[in-house]
Amino acid sequence: MSNTLRPTRLDDLIGQNEIIDNLKISIASVKSRSAVLQHCLFYGGAGLGKTTLARALANELGVDIEIANGAAISQNKDIIPYLMKMERGSLLFIDEIHRMNRKVQEYMLTVIEDFRLDIVIPATKTTQGETVTMNLPKFTLVGATTEMGELVQPFLDRFKLKHYMRPYEPSELAELINGNAKKLNVEISEDGMETIANASRGTPRISNSLLEWVRDYGIAKGIVGLQKLQVTEALMMQGIDEHGMTPMDRNYLKALKKLSNGSPIGVNTLCSSLNIDRKTVEQKIEPFLIRNGYISKTPKGRILLKEI
C-alpha cells in the first residue's frame, strides 16, 4: 500500500473492528499504568493491513517503530542492530516473522522475556571467545504472519496478544475504496466502487491495486466519471471478473476438472499440471476458491465442488 493511502491512526482504519476495539483497551491500560504493551502478533492472509495496523499502533502509543522482515533475519547477528535501537515502550515490527530462522526465534526467547541480549564474541588468535550480556529497555515485539503454525511454539507462546485478521467484507472494501478514490482524485460511481470491492477477494491491498489500475484506465481512455461498465472493462483487461476470479484461478479449476473425474487430486499433481509452485497454489489460489465454494481440501486431495 502506498503511503498516500495508508491510514495513520486506529480511528482512520476501516474494518477489523474487533481487533481495533481490543487494541484500544490495551492502549488505554498501558497509558494509565505507564506500562509497556505486551508482545503482539497479527496473523491472517496477505494484504490485510498488518503493517498499517502496526504503524497505527505505534502512533497511538506515541512511540517509535522499527520495521524488519523475517526473511532477512537468518542469523542472530541480523536482529541485533534492530534491538540496539529499542527504547522503553518502542515497537519492533517483524513482517513475515514465520520466515525468521528458527534458531533466531529461539534466541529471541530470552530477549523478549528477560529483555537481555547475549552477544557472542568469537575467539581470535590472540583472544578467547566470550559472551557479553546487555540489558535492554522494555519494548514490544509485534509480529505479522500468514503462517502462524511455522513459529516455534515457545516463541509463539510469548505473544500474549494474538489477533486474527479476517478477510474484509465487500461493504468494508467499498467504504475503503470511496475514501482512497478521493485521495487519488478519481471520480467513480457508487456501483463502480462496489464492482472493485467485489473483485478484491476480501483484501485491501488488492482493492487499492485495482483502484489505481481503474484510475490509469480512465486517464488513458479520457474518461471523467468512471461508471460500472468502464470499471468492468478495465478489470476484464487484466482477466479479472466481477467476483475477483483471475486467469490463474480459472486455469486451476480447469486443471482440477480435467484431472479428477470426480476423484480427489493431490496438490503436487495439480502444481505439476499448472507449472506453479505449491506455495503459490496453497496461499494465493486455493483460499479464495475454498472461501467461495469452488473446491474443498480433504486428506486425499482437492475436490471440485462447482465449475465456472
N, C-alpha and C positions, 0 to 999 in steps of 0.2 A: 504494500500500500504506500502511495506517495505521501510525503509529509503534509502536502496540501490538504489531503483528505483525511488524515489521521486525527481522531479526537484526542484531546489532551487531558480531559477531566472525566471522572466517572459519570457525572450527570450528562455529559455530551454523548455517551455511548448509547447505542440503540441495541436492544436485545440483551440476552444473558442477564435478565433482571434478577434471577435468583442469586447468581454469583455476586452481582453488584451490591445487592442488599446485604449479603453476608460480609462482604469486604468492608462496607460502611460501618458495620457493627465492630469488626476487628479494628478498624482505624480509630473509631471513637474511643474504644477501650485503651488502645495503645497511647493515644494522645492524653487521655485522662490520667493514665498511670505513669506518664513519661517513660514508657517502656519501648521495647523493640518488637516489631512484628515477628510472629513465628514464621518458620520456613514454609514456603507456599509452592504448590505445584498446580499448574494448569494443564489439563490433558483433554484430548479430543482431536478431531480431524484437522488437517492442514487448512490454513487460510481463514480461521475463525476469529482471529484477532488477539491471540495470546500476547504477542509483543506489544500491541497497542494497549492492552489491559495492564501489562506490567509498567509501561511508561506512565499511564494514568495513575496507577497505584503510587508510584514514586512522587508524582506531582501532588497527590492528595496528602501524602505523608510529609511533604516538604523536604525530601531527601534526594541525594544524588543516586544515579543508577549507572552501573557499568554493565555493558552487554557483551556476551560472548556466545560462541556457537559450539555445541558439544562435539561436532565433527572435527574441530580444530584442536581439541584437547585430548591428546593421545598419551601424554606423559605428565607426571606430577609437576614438572617444571613449567608446563604450559599454563597451568592455572595460577601459579604463584604471582605473576605480575598483576592479575586482577585482584587477588586477595590483598596485596600490598597497598592497593588504593582504597580499601574499605575504611570507612569511618563509622562511628556509632550510629546505628539506625539505617545506614545506606543499604541499597539493594544491589545484589549481584544477580543479574538475569542471565540464565543459560538456556538459549533456544536449542531445540533438538537435544535435550540433555541425555536422552537414551543413547545417543551416539558417542557420548563421552566414554573413554576407555574404562572397562570395569575395574581395573586396578586403581584408576584415579577416583572412581566412585568410592572405593574402599578407603583410599587415602583421605577423602573428604569427610569421613565419619567423625574423626577427631576434630577436624576444623570446624564443622558446623554444630558439634555438640559441646565441645570444650573451648572453642574459639582459640585454638592453639595450633600453630603452624610449625611442623618439624621439617627442617631443610637439611638434607644430607649433602655434606661437602665431601666429595671423593678424595681419596688419598692421592698424593703425588710422590715423586721420587724423594722429596725431602720432608714431607709432612704426612702424618697419619690422617685417615678419614675421620670425620666427626659429624655429629648431628647437632645442629643449632636449633633451639626451640624459641619461638617468638609467640608472645601473647597478642591476639588480635582483638580489636574492638568488636563489640557485639553487633552483628549485621544480619541481614535477612537474605537467604538464598531463595531465589524464585526460579523455578524450572518450568519449561514448556516441553511437552512431548506428545507425539502421536502414538507412541508405543510404550505405555506405562509398564507393561509386562517385561520389557527389556532392562528395566532398572534392577540393580542388585537389591534384594529385599531389605537388608538392614539400612541401606541408603534411602530407599523409598519410605521406610518407616519414620525417618527423621523429618519428613514433611508433615507437619501437624495440620496444615490447611491444604486440603485437596479439593480442587474444583473442576468438575466435568463441564466442558464447553460443548453444548449441543449444536446440531445444525440449526440454522435460522429458518423461521417461518417466512413464506413469501411476503406476508404483510409487513414484517420487520425489515426485510430487504427493500421493499418498495419505499418505506419511510427513509431508509438509509440512502437509497438512490436519489430520492427527491432532494435531500439535503446536499448531497455531493454534486448533483446536477447544477444547483445554484452556485456552488463554489467554482464549478468549471464553466459557468455561464452557458449552459446548454439548455435550450428550450425544448422540452419534451412533454408530450401529453401524458395524462394520468395512466391511460391504458398502455401507453408505450413503456412507462416505468414498470407497470405490472408485468409486461412481457419480459423485460430484462430480469425482473425478480424471479419469475417462474423458471427462467432458463439458467439461474445462477447456482443450482444444485445445493441450495442452503448455505452458501459460502460467500461472505462479504468480499473476499479477495477476488472471486470470480465476478461478482456483480460490479465491482469497481473497474475491472479489466474490460468487461463488456460495455459498460457505460462509456469508457474512454474510446473504445472501438466505434460505438454508435456515434459519438461526437465527431470522430475523424471521418466517418462515412458521410455525415451530414455536411461537414465542411467541404469534402471532395465533390459532393453532388450539388452543392449550393443550396441546400435545404435549410430554411429557417423555420423552426417549429416542427420538430420531428413527431410524426404520428405513429400509431401502432404498425401500420403497413410498412413504413420505411424502417422501423426498428426490426421487424421480422425479416425484411430483405437484407438488412445489414448482418443479422445473426446467421442467416442462411448462407451468406457468402463465406462464412467460416465453418459451414457444415453443422451449425448448432440449431436444433429445432426448438419449438416453444416450450418443451419440457426440459431443456438443457442437455438432451442427448447429443453426443458428439460422434464423429465418424468412428472413433476408437470403440465407443460403446456398441455401435451398430455392428462393427466387424466382430466384436466379441460374441454377440448374440447369434450372428450368422454362423460363426465357427462352432459354437456350442450346439446349435441345431443340427448342423451337418455331421458332427462327430457323435452325438449322443444316441439318436434313435430311441429316445425315451429313457436311456440309462444314465446314471451319474458319470461325469467325466472328470478325471483328475486335473488339478490346476497345472501341473507340469505339461500335460498333453496339450492343454489349451495354450499355454505360453509358447510351446514349440510351434503350434499351428499359426499363432498370431505373430510369431517372431518378436515378442515383447517379454521383457524380464518379469519375473514373478512379483517383485516388489511393486512395480507399476500396476500390474493386474490387481493385486490384493489391496493396494492403498488408493489408487486413482480411479479404477473402473468398477470393481465389484461393490464397494459400499453404496454407490449411487444406485446400481441395479438391484441390490438387495432391498434398499430402503423403498424403492418404487415397485417392488413385487415382480421383477422380471426373472430373478433367479433365486435359488436357495443354496446354502452350503450344507453339506452333510459329511459324515465321516468317510463316505465312499467317493465323494466328489461333488461337482456342481450339477444342479438340475435346472433345466429351463422351465419356467412357470408360465410365461406368456411371451408371445412373439411381437415384433414391431410391425 
